[in-house]
Amino acid sequence: MTTTPVTLRDLTAQVRSGQLANDALVKDAVDRIEHRNGTLNALVCSRGADALAEAVASDRTGRPLAGIPFTVKDMLATADLPTTCGSKTLEDWSAGADATAVARMRAAGAILMGKSNCPEFALGVDTTNGLFGRTFNPLGEWTPGGSSGGEAAAIASGMSLVGLGSDYGGSIRWPAQCAGLVGLRPTVGRVPRSGEQPTLPGADPLGVEALSFQDAVQVIGPLGRSIDDMHTVLSVISGPDGIDPIAVDEPLGDYREVDPRDIEVRWGTHIGNVPVDHEVVRTVLFAVEALMSSGTRVQEGLPEAVNDGLQVYDLLRAADAMSTIAALNTARPGLIGAPVRAMLGSRTEPGRGERAALWEHRSQIIAKLRQWLMGERALILPVSVDVPRDLRGNVGNFHLLAPSRAISLFGFPSLSVPVATAQSGAPISVQIVAPPFREDIALALGAALEQASEWERTTTLRNRIPDAN
């Protein structure tokens, strides 16, 4: 076995040229699932033999993800595996169809290895539920994060090379940090939401519900090992599908054509009055200094709209009726776990006027942030206010993700990239926020940090390339 840091782009070129056998990467992933999943509990179901057979028979020509093993968070519909959302109310339920993003990965030649664990209905900063139990981080004793924690653990342990998660208030960005990966929250509307679960009983599993607050801000996006991998996957899963009414046909720029010296950055470490750990502050300062060294123009101080964003996010999230989950709870009473029951019970019921005022306030502060965040500009801030720790018993510790929650409100693209290491050994990431549909700016700055990073990825975080022979 030869260990070489390469990108998905490199790997698919080797598969297409015959340097790697069609099933070489999938064989390696199957081996890791067999040897590591029993301990980590990252995947809740897998395709083993079917994935190998599919890889052997796959077409090499012209497919951008030929032979790449990938995994999917158990919140996205899949045709041939159950989609349970980590809930006993959906135990063994199958959508019978692939979410649009999953279907596009498979059409691009990627091989689905399995579904990854998440907190029930993706509502938690740690990954545990009453159906499948707890997921553990392959890098250390700290949490794998939530809600895409199983996905992060699967990729970090080599069970897949890239994966799909979803992000409401940090559910891609935080697990990516916990596992030393890169995670991308795309612009709302970049990737179709078709196939996100749960859906109402009897409804079309690929249908998109009427816009609640969660529907308005939650996105599907990738987690992986490198900045380049994020661009490769995003280019595959982007674009309208005729199902999701807010998915748009917006060109995706190439981050390699963006010069960090042309970008103006504003940065900060604190959102609202939430305390921030000194190691997180140090990491943001390191990232800012690294970007300054690469010629990026930086200015201290985040736009005030970001602080407003956290408050409005919290109010709108608390007012979300969670109607689909409530309907599942009514249909199968007594099966939903205590953390989600508590969230259902804590929902506020604002009047129509108050609700309209909150949505109007959101529109106003989005407009304010866009007044500055336009063109070749970006923000740098933490992903979380603390470093990754053991969060057993704290699945609902959402204030931890204050910086990510604040950014979610705006629907702008945001990248989580690891740049430093805590004294505990846990990775610490920063969050790069770009203007709408300018993921290329975030990725360009992420690539600059990837080169300057003091976070040394171990071999478990690199693509492992089987010998060609």
C-alpha positions in Angstrom: 0.0 0.0 0.0 1.4 3.4 -1.0 0.1 6.4 0.9 0.1 9.6 -1.3 -1.8 12.9 -0.7 -3.9 13.3 -3.9 -7.2 14.7 -4.9 -10.3 13.1 -6.3 -9.4 14.6 -9.6 -6.0 12.8 -9.5 -7.7 9.5 -8.5 -10.3 9.5 -11.2 -7.6 10.2 -13.8 -5.7 7.1 -12.5 -8.9 5.0 -12.7 -9.7 6.3 -16.2 -6.2 5.6 -17.5 -6.1 2.1 -16.1 -3.3 2.9 -13.6 -5.8 1.9 -10.9 -8.3 -0.9 -11.3 -12.0 0.1 -11.3 -12.5 -1.4 -7.9 -9.2 -0.6 -6.2 -10.4 2.4 -4.2 -13.7 0.6 -3.3 -11.9 -2.5 -2.1 -9.8 -0.3 0.2 -13.0 1.3 1.6 -14.7 -2.0 2.1 -11.7 -3.3 4.0 -11.8 -0.2 6.3 -15.5 -0.6 6.9 -15.1 -4.2 7.9 -12.2 -3.4 10.2 -13.2 -0.1 11.7 -16.9 0.4 11.6 -17.6 -2.0 14.5 -15.6 0.3 16.8 -16.5 3.7 15.3 -20.2 3.1 14.4 -19.9 5.7 11.6 -22.0 3.8 9.1 -25.5 2.5 10.0 -25.7 0.4 6.8 -23.4 -0.5 3.9 -23.3 -2.0 0.5 -20.1 -4.0 0.6 -20.4 -6.7 -2.1 -22.9 -4.6 -4.2 -20.5 -1.7 -4.1 -17.6 -3.9 -5.3 -19.6 -5.4 -8.1 -20.8 -1.9 -9.2 -17.2 -0.7 -9.2 -15.9 -3.6 -11.3 -18.6 -3.0 -13.9 -18.4 0.8 -13.9 -17.7 2.8 -17.0 -14.3 4.7 -16.8 -14.8 7.1 -19.7 -15.6 10.7 -19.1 -16.9 10.3 -15.6 -15.6 12.9 -13.1 -15.9 10.7 -10.1 -15.1 7.3 -11.7 -14.4 4.6 -9.0 -14.6 7.0 -6.0 -16.2 5.5 -2.9 -18.6 7.9 -1.1 -21.0 7.9 1.8 -24.2 9.8 2.6 -25.7 11.1 5.8 -28.8 9.1 6.8 -30.9 12.2 6.2 -30.7 11.9 2.4 -32.9 9.5 0.4 -31.3 6.5 -1.2 -33.0 4.0 -3.5 -31.3 0.9 -2.2 -30.6 1.6 1.4 -32.9 2.6 4.3 -33.2 6.3 5.2 -34.1 6.4 8.9 -32.9 9.9 10.0 -31.6 8.2 13.1 -35.1 7.8 14.4 -37.1 4.8 15.5 -40.1 6.3 13.9 -38.5 5.6 10.5 -36.7 2.3 11.3 -36.1 0.3 8.1 -38.0 2.9 6.0 -36.8 3.1 2.4 -37.4 6.1 0.1 -37.1 3.9 -3.0 -35.3 6.7 -4.8 -32.1 8.7 -4.6 -32.0 12.3 -3.5 -30.9 14.5 -6.5 -27.4 15.0 -5.0 -26.9 11.3 -4.5 -28.2 10.4 -8.0 -25.7 13.0 -9.5 -22.8 11.5 -7.5 -23.6 8.0 -8.8 -24.1 9.3 -12.4 -20.7 10.8 -12.2 -19.2 7.4 -11.4 -19.0 7.5 -7.6 -19.8 4.3 -5.7 -22.1 4.5 -2.8 -20.6 2.6 0.2 -23.3 3.3 2.8 -25.3 5.6 5.0 -23.7 7.5 8.0 -25.1 8.0 11.5 -26.6 11.2 12.7 -28.4 12.5 15.8 -32.2 11.9 15.5 -33.5 14.1 12.7 -30.1 15.7 12.6 -30.9 17.7 15.7 -27.7 17.7 17.7 -24.0 18.8 18.0 -22.9 15.2 18.9 -23.8 12.1 16.9 -25.9 9.6 19.0 -29.5 8.3 18.8 -31.7 5.7 20.3 -31.8 3.6 17.1 -28.1 3.1 16.3 -26.2 4.5 19.3 -23.1 6.7 19.4 -20.5 7.4 16.7 -16.9 7.8 17.8 -14.2 10.0 16.3 -11.3 8.1 14.7 -8.9 10.9 15.7 -9.4 11.1 19.4 -11.7 11.1 22.4 -13.6 14.2 21.3 -17.0 14.2 19.6 -17.1 13.6 15.8 -19.6 16.5 15.8 -23.1 16.7 14.6 -25.2 16.4 12.9 -23.1 15.0 10.0 -20.8 13.3 12.6 -21.1 9.8 11.2 -20.2 11.2 7.8 -17.1 12.9 9.2 -16.0 9.8 11.0 -16.5 7.6 7.9 -14.3 9.9 5.7 -11.6 10.4 8.4 -11.3 6.7 8.9 -11.1 5.9 5.1 -14.5 4.2 4.8 -15.1 6.7 2.0 -13.1 9.4 0.2 -15.8 12.0 0.2 -19.4 12.3 1.5 -22.6 14.3 1.5 -24.1 15.9 4.6 -26.6 18.6 5.4 -26.1 21.9 7.2 -28.8 23.8 9.1 -26.8 25.6 11.8 -23.3 24.1 11.3 -24.0 20.4 10.7 -21.3 20.2 7.9 -18.9 22.8 9.2 -18.7 21.5 12.8 -18.2 17.8 12.1 -15.6 18.7 9.4 -13.7 20.6 12.1 -14.0 17.7 14.6 -12.5 15.2 12.1 -9.9 17.5 10.6 -11.7 17.6 7.2 -12.9 20.3 4.8 -16.6 21.0 4.8 -18.5 23.2 2.4 -21.9 24.7 3.1 -23.0 25.9 -0.4 -25.2 28.9 -1.2 -28.8 28.3 -0.6 -30.2 27.3 -4.1 -26.8 26.0 -5.4 -27.7 22.3 -4.7 -31.2 20.9 -4.9 -32.8 19.9 -1.6 -34.8 17.2 -3.3 -34.6 14.0 -1.2 -33.8 15.6 2.1 -35.6 13.8 4.9 -37.9 13.5 6.7 -40.9 14.0 4.6 -44.5 13.6 5.7 -45.9 10.1 5.8 -47.1 9.1 2.4 -45.6 12.1 0.7 -43.2 12.0 -2.3 -39.8 11.3 -0.8 -38.1 13.6 -3.3 -40.7 16.4 -2.9 -39.7 19.7 -1.3 -41.9 20.9 1.6 -43.3 24.4 1.8 -40.7 26.8 3.1 -40.3 26.7 6.9 -37.2 28.4 8.4 -35.3 25.1 8.2 -36.2 24.7 4.6 -35.1 28.3 3.9 -31.6 27.9 5.3 -30.7 24.2 5.3 -28.4 22.9 2.5 -26.8 19.7 1.2 -23.0 19.9 0.8 -19.8 17.9 0.7 -17.2 16.9 3.3 -13.8 15.6 2.3 -10.0 15.8 2.5 -9.1 18.8 0.4 -10.3 22.1 -1.0 -10.0 20.7 -4.6 -12.3 17.8 -3.6 -15.0 20.3 -2.5 -14.9 22.0 -5.9 -15.0 18.7 -7.7 -18.1 17.4 -5.8 -19.9 20.7 -5.9 -19.5 20.9 -9.7 -21.2 17.5 -9.9 -24.2 18.1 -7.5 -25.0 21.7 -8.4 -27.8 23.0 -10.6 -31.6 22.9 -10.8 -33.4 19.5 -11.0 -37.0 20.6 -11.8 -38.1 19.5 -8.3 -36.7 22.0 -5.9 -38.2 25.4 -6.8 -35.3 27.4 -5.3 -32.5 25.6 -7.0 -31.0 27.8 -9.7 -28.7 27.5 -12.6 -25.8 29.7 -11.4 -22.2 29.2 -12.9 -19.6 27.8 -10.5 -16.4 29.7 -10.8 -13.0 27.9 -10.6 -11.2 28.7 -7.4 -7.9 28.2 -9.1 -8.5 31.3 -11.2 -9.1 33.5 -8.1 -6.1 35.3 -6.8 -6.2 35.7 -2.9 -4.4 39.1 -3.4 -7.5 40.4 -5.1 -9.7 39.5 -2.1 -10.6 41.8 0.8 -11.3 40.1 4.1 -13.0 41.2 7.3 -12.4 39.0 10.3 -13.5 38.6 13.9 -13.5 36.1 16.7 -16.6 36.8 18.7 -20.3 36.7 17.8 -22.7 38.4 20.2 -21.8 37.9 23.9 -20.9 34.2 23.6 -17.4 33.5 25.2 -14.8 32.1 22.8 -12.0 29.7 23.9 -8.5 31.2 23.6 -7.3 28.4 21.3 -10.1 29.2 18.9 -9.1 32.9 19.0 -5.5 31.9 18.4 -6.5 29.9 15.4 -8.4 32.7 13.7 -5.4 35.0 14.3 -3.1 32.4 12.7 -5.4 32.2 9.7 -5.5 35.9 9.3 -1.7 36.3 9.5 -1.3 33.5 6.9 -3.7 35.2 4.5 -1.9 38.5 5.0 1.4 36.7 4.1 -0.2 35.6 0.8 -1.2 39.1 0.0 -4.8 39.1 1.0 -6.1 42.5 2.3 -7.5 42.1 5.8 -9.5 44.3 8.2 -10.4 43.5 11.7 -14.1 43.7 12.6 -17.0 41.7 11.3 -20.0 43.6 9.8 -22.6 44.3 12.5 -25.2 42.3 10.6 -23.4 39.1 11.6 -24.1 39.7 15.2 -27.7 40.5 14.3 -27.8 37.2 12.4 -27.3 35.1 15.5 -30.1 36.6 17.3 -32.6 36.4 14.4 -31.5 32.8 13.6 -32.2 31.7 17.2 -35.6 33.4 17.2 -36.6 31.9 13.9 -35.3 28.5 14.8 -37.2 28.5 18.1 -40.4 29.5 16.2 -40.1 26.7 13.6 -43.0 24.4 14.1 -41.0 21.3 13.1 -44.3 20.1 11.5 -43.0 17.0 9.8 -41.3 15.7 12.9 -44.4 16.5 14.9 -46.5 14.5 12.4 -44.2 11.5 12.7 -44.4 11.8 16.5 -48.2 11.7 16.3 -48.2 8.8 13.8 -45.9 6.7 15.9 -46.1 8.0 19.5 -43.5 7.2 22.1 -40.7 6.4 19.6 -39.0 9.8 19.4 -36.0 10.2 21.7 -36.0 12.6 24.7 -33.8 15.3 23.1 -36.1 15.7 20.1 -39.2 15.5 22.3 -37.8 18.4 24.4 -37.2 20.5 21.3 -40.8 19.8 20.1 -42.0 20.9 23.5 -39.9 24.1 23.6 -41.2 25.5 20.3 -42.6 29.1 20.5 -45.8 30.1 18.8 -45.4 33.7 17.6 -48.4 35.4 16.2 -48.7 36.1 12.5 -47.5 39.6 12.9 -44.5 38.7 15.0 -43.5 36.0 12.6 -43.8 38.3 9.6 -41.7 40.9 11.5 -38.9 38.3 12.1 -38.8 37.3 8.4 -38.7 41.0 7.5 -35.9 41.6 9.9 -34.0 38.7 8.3 -34.4 40.2 4.9 -33.1 43.6 6.2 -30.0 42.2 7.7 -29.3 40.0 4.7 -29.4 43.2 2.6 -27.1 44.9 5.1 -24.5 42.2 4.9 -24.7 42.1 1.1 -23.9 45.8 1.0 -20.4 44.9 2.1 -20.0 41.2 1.2 -20.1 41.5 -2.6 -17.5 41.3 -5.3 -14.1 40.0 -4.2 -14.7 40.0 -0.5 -15.0 37.4 2.3 -15.3 37.0 6.1 -13.1 34.9 8.4 -14.5 33.8 11.8 -14.6 30.6 13.9 -16.7 27.6 13.2 -17.4 27.1 16.9 -16.7 29.0 20.1 -14.9 26.0 21.6 -12.5 23.3 20.5 -13.9 19.8 19.9 -14.4 18.0 23.2 -16.2 14.9 24.6 -19.9 16.0 24.4 -21.6 12.9 25.7 -24.8 14.1 27.4 -24.6 17.5 25.6 -26.2 16.8 22.2 -28.3 20.0 22.5 -25.4 22.3 23.3 -26.2 24.5 20.3 -24.6 27.7 21.6 -21.3 26.0 20.8 -22.0 26.7 17.2 -23.0 30.4 17.5 -20.7 31.5 14.6 -22.0 28.9 12.3 -25.6 29.5 13.2 -25.2 33.2 12.6 -23.9 32.6 9.1 -26.6 30.1 8.3 -29.2 32.8 8.6 -27.9 34.6 5.5 -27.8 31.6 3.1 -24.3 32.5 1.9 -21.6 29.9 1.1 -19.3 29.0 4.0 -16.2 26.8 4.1 -14.8 25.1 7.2 -11.1 24.4 6.8 -8.7 23.0 9.5 -5.7 25.2 10.2 -4.5 24.5 13.8 -4.4 21.9 16.5 -5.6 22.3 20.1 -3.4 21.1 23.0 -5.7 18.1 23.2 -4.7 17.2 19.6 -8.2 18.1 18.3 -8.3 20.0 15.0 -9.4 23.7 15.0 -10.9 25.2 11.9 -11.9 28.6 10.7 -15.0 29.5 8.7 -14.6 31.4 5.4 -17.8 33.1 4.2 -18.1 34.4 0.6 -20.8 36.4 -1.3 -23.8 34.4 -2.7 -22.7 31.9 -5.4 -19.1 32.8 -5.0 -17.9 29.5 -3.5 -14.8 30.0 -5.6 -13.7 32.9 -3.4 -14.1 30.8 -0.2 -12.3 27.9 -1.8 -9.4 30.1 -3.1 -8.8 31.4 0.5 -9.2 27.9 1.8 -6.5 26.7 -0.6 -4.2 29.4 0.6 -4.8 28.3 4.2 -4.4 24.7 3.2 -0.9 25.5 2.1 0.0 27.5 5.2 -1.8 25.3 7.7 -0.1 24.1 10.9 -2.7 21.3 11.1 -0.8 18.3 9.9 -3.3 15.8 8.5 -2.4 12.2 9.4 -2.4 9.4 6.8 -5.9 8.6 8.0 -7.0 11.9 6.5 -5.3 11.4 3.2 -6.4 9.3 0.2 -4.7 6.0 0.4 -3.8 4.7 -3.0 -3.5 0.9 -3.6 -0.4 -0.1 -5.5 -1.3 -0.3 -9.2 0.0 -3.8 -9.3 
